[in-house]
Amino acid sequence: MLEILSQTKDPRAVQPHLRKCFEAVDRVTFEEDLAMTSMWSGEGENVVWDGKVYPEGNVEFWLTDVERMMRMSINTQIGYSVDDYAKESRPVWVLKWPGQIILACDQIYWTRETEEAIKKLQLKDYHEKCHQQLLDVTKLVRTDLSKMQRVSLGALVTLDVHGRDVVENLHKVGVQSTRDFEWSAQLRYYWEKSSEGFSGDYGSFVVQVENRFRYGCEYLGNSMRLVVTPLTDRIYLTLTGALGMALGGAPAGPAGTGKTETTKDLAKALSRQCVVFNCGDNLDYKFMGKFFKGLAQCGAWACFDEFN
């Protein structure tokens, strides 16, 4: 922090510290006039911004502009990609967009198409379509791809397998309404007209049961996602239920069962920054106070590991 504040004359000196300020922004692209135009993740994925950000004034002000531009750009890209999905064939579409955008749009369309299938009582047909989409992606994996594309396809397959299994289960238990609990208990994504979006007239929302959250548009880079098991589903339900009442959650269970990883994965699903902190004996109320002050100011999540 001292280094960021002391290097206000040279904006490029902030580059090494961006990883601490954001979930996945590793560096930004500076032009000759010092305007910032895009962001890079640690894996080397590049996302172009909606506009330019000039490092003028105090460093905390223009870094806030960087954060705002990150959220706006992710929201805008999701909007473009949602439109593009309807025009392109899926194997072509999958390779055109950044990993996070692909996953968000895939979930939006999965939610939309599943709800249509429930209303038309065509879940069996839709299950076959999901299966075919998976086969198309597996064919694509066998072709000559870059390392980045492989990572995003891996995460896509993880989510698609879960989506297919959910549709199969909905068909088995005979769901006939979108208000049935088997369906409403799923993490559902919607792209809707809203004044709450980060850019334009539309925004992405994540809904589970009665709890509705704005998709955070925190840039997540191109990262793997957890395989969703009945345990992850339960932790998701517990945590979204707690968040809906403005409470925290405390998943308990034996070591190594994936409590921390699931919390981090839910943060990815809602596109939030999640700071994991391993608690020790030196954790007292003053330390917690400092932590909460920071969290309240930046809107991130914290996961306190071994908190006892």
KAQUI-V908674 format. One record per residue. N is the residue number from 1. PSI is psi in whole degrees, -180 to 180 (NA if undefined). Layout:
# KAQUI-V908674
n={N	N}
psi={PSI	PSI}
This chain:
# KAQUI-V908674
n={1	2	3	4	5	6	7	8	9	10	11	12	13	14	15	16	17	18	19	20	21	22	23	24	25	26	27	28	29	30	31	32	33	34	35	36	37	38	39	40	41	42	43	44	45	46	47	48	49	50	51	52	53	54	55	56	57	58	59	60	61	62	63	64	65	66	67	68	69	70	71	72	73	74	75	76	77	78	79	80	81	82	83	84	85	86	87	88	89	90	91	92	93	94	95	96	97	98	99	100	101	102	103	104	105	106	107	108	109	110	111	112	113	114	115	116	117	118	119	120	121	122	123	124	125	126	127	128	129	130	131	132	133	134	135	136	137	138	139	140	141	142	143	144	145	146	147	148	149	150	151	152	153	154	155	156	157	158	159	160	161	162	163	164	165	166	167	168	169	170	171	172	173	174	175	176	177	178	179	180	181	182	183	184	185	186	187	188	189	190	191	192	193	194	195	196	197	198	199	200	201	202	203	204	205	206	207	208	209	210	211	212	213	214	215	216	217	218	219	220	221	222	223	224	225	226	227	228	229	230	231	232	233	234	235	236	237	238	239	240	241	242	243	244	245	246	247	248	249	250	251	252	253	254	255	256	257	258	259	260	261	262	263	264	265	266	267	268	269	270	271	272	273	274	275	276	277	278	279	280	281	282	283	284	285	286	287	288	289	290	291	292	293	294	295	296	297	298	299	300	301	302	303	304	305	306	307	308}
psi={-43	-40	-41	-46	-30	-20	35	-23	-31	98	-28	-22	-14	-20	-50	-19	0	-31	-30	-26	-27	163	-45	7	114	-40	166	158	120	133	-179	-34	16	7	140	132	-18	169	150	142	171	-26	-9	15	139	132	121	138	163	-32	-168	148	126	130	75	145	-159	148	-36	-27	-47	-24	-34	-37	-37	-44	-44	-42	-36	-49	-44	-44	-41	-43	-45	-44	-39	-43	-47	-42	-37	-42	-41	-33	-38	-23	-37	161	150	-45	-33	-44	-40	-31	-2	-24	161	153	-49	-38	-42	-47	-43	-46	-39	-43	-37	-46	-35	-44	-48	-47	-35	-42	-38	-42	-38	-45	-37	2	45	37	-34	-43	-41	-33	-41	-37	-43	-42	-42	-40	-40	-42	-38	-42	-38	-34	-40	-36	-28	-11	180	104	160	165	-41	-45	-36	-41	-47	-34	-35	-45	-37	-44	-42	-48	-37	-37	-44	-43	-43	-44	-38	-45	-41	-43	-41	-39	-42	-45	-3	43	130	-3	147	-7	-2	144	-37	-35	-43	-18	-9	156	111	140	134	143	108	156	128	147	-6	-8	161	-20	148	-164	-4	153	160	138	145	129	137	123	-117	1	130	129	144	134	126	-19	29	129	125	0	-157	90	162	158	154	146	132	121	172	-32	-46	-41	-43	-43	-41	-49	-44	-47	-40	-35	-41	-45	-37	-26	14	41	168	169	154	82	130	153	176	163	146	13	-6	28	-49	-47	-38	-39	-43	-38	-35	-38	-39	-42	-34	1	60	155	134	119	116	130	123	112	146	-165	-20	9	106	-177	-30	-42	-44	-38	-44	-42	-49	-34	-47	-44	-41	-32	-30	-10	20	173	154	142	111	107	145	46	93	NA}
